[in-house]
Amino acid sequence: MADFKAISEYETIPATIASGTVVEAGDLVELDTGIVIKATATAAAVAFAPQGSVDGETEIEISKGYVELVGTGDEVFANSYKGTEVDIVVTTDVQYIDVGETTYDVLKVSASTDAGTVDSADDIKVFINKPITF
């Protein structure tokens, strides 16, 4: 299952990835010395990787700009999270929305009425708040 799913239209651009890097479809990615890697909890800017990449590939399509996504929180949703800037957290190679953390602020929880279901960690809507710039 993908960590994130895009729910808005977006453009992609090709980016360089190290040939040994594996990114699953739906992962968030960041840049490390100009090379795409799977995003970590300390990412300063992120992009969405709709197709991912397998070992041996040297190019990956990533989103350009702000994208609306749906993902799973590391804790259950509360209405007070709407509009807040949040981070990602990675547990056992799975990326989650770190709804209680605001250090890097790479994501922003949607303010819409259907941003999430109270007391559920599933299907929380977020936007990429700090996209990788090109």
C-alpha positions in Angstrom: 0.0 0.0 0.0 1.3 3.5 -0.9 2.2 5.8 2.0 0.5 8.7 0.3 -2.0 9.2 -2.5 -2.4 12.4 -4.5 -5.9 13.8 -4.6 -5.2 16.9 -6.7 -3.8 17.5 -10.1 -0.1 18.0 -10.3 2.8 18.1 -12.7 5.8 15.9 -12.6 9.4 16.4 -13.6 12.3 14.0 -14.0 14.9 14.0 -11.2 18.1 12.1 -10.6 18.1 9.2 -8.2 21.1 7.0 -7.2 20.9 3.7 -8.9 20.7 1.7 -5.7 17.8 3.8 -4.2 14.4 2.2 -4.0 11.4 4.5 -3.7 7.9 3.0 -3.5 5.0 4.5 -5.5 3.3 7.0 -3.2 6.4 7.8 -1.2 7.5 11.4 -0.3 11.1 12.2 -1.4 13.7 14.8 -0.6 17.0 15.9 -2.0 20.4 14.9 -0.6 23.2 16.7 -2.3 21.0 17.1 -5.4 20.0 13.4 -5.6 16.5 12.1 -4.7 16.1 9.9 -1.7 13.1 8.7 0.2 12.1 11.5 2.6 13.1 11.3 6.2 11.6 12.8 9.3 14.2 15.7 9.0 13.3 16.6 5.4 13.4 20.3 4.8 11.4 20.1 1.5 9.5 17.2 -0.1 7.9 16.0 -3.4 5.5 13.2 -4.2 6.8 10.2 -6.2 3.7 8.7 -7.9 5.5 5.8 -9.7 8.5 5.2 -7.4 11.7 3.6 -8.7 13.4 0.3 -8.5 17.0 -0.7 -7.9 19.1 0.2 -10.9 17.1 3.2 -12.1 18.8 6.6 -12.3 15.7 8.8 -12.9 12.4 9.2 -11.1 9.3 11.3 -11.8 8.5 13.6 -8.8 5.8 16.2 -8.3 6.4 19.9 -8.9 4.9 22.4 -6.4 2.1 22.1 -4.0 0.2 18.8 -4.1 -2.9 17.7 -2.0 -2.3 14.2 -0.6 -4.1 11.8 1.7 -2.2 9.7 4.1 -2.2 8.1 7.5 -1.4 9.9 10.7 0.9 8.7 13.5 -2.0 9.4 15.9 -5.7 10.0 15.4 -7.1 13.1 13.7 -8.6 15.9 15.7 -10.4 19.0 14.3 -7.7 21.2 16.0 -5.2 19.8 13.5 -6.9 21.6 10.6 -4.6 24.2 9.0 -1.6 23.2 11.1 1.9 22.7 9.6 3.2 19.2 10.4 6.1 16.9 9.7 6.5 13.3 8.5 7.6 10.4 10.6 9.0 7.2 9.3 8.4 3.9 11.1 9.6 0.6 9.7 10.1 2.2 6.2 6.5 3.6 6.2 5.9 7.3 6.1 3.2 8.8 8.3 1.8 12.3 8.9 3.4 13.4 12.2 0.3 15.3 13.3 1.8 16.4 16.6 5.1 17.7 15.4 5.9 21.1 13.9 9.6 21.3 13.5 10.1 21.1 9.7 6.6 21.9 8.6 6.8 20.1 5.2 3.1 19.3 5.2 0.0 21.3 6.1 -3.2 19.7 7.2 -6.2 20.6 5.1 -8.8 23.0 6.6 -11.6 21.4 4.6 -14.6 19.8 6.3 -13.4 16.4 5.1 -9.8 16.8 6.2 -10.0 13.8 8.4 -12.3 11.7 10.6 -12.1 12.5 14.3 -10.5 9.7 16.3 -9.2 7.9 13.1 -5.6 8.1 11.8 -6.7 7.0 8.3 -7.3 9.3 5.3 -6.0 12.6 6.6 -5.7 15.2 3.9 -2.6 17.3 3.7 -0.8 19.6 1.3 2.9 19.7 0.5 3.8 22.9 2.4 7.5 23.0 1.5 7.9 21.6 -2.0 11.3 20.8 -3.5 12.1 23.8 -5.8 13.8 23.6 -9.1 
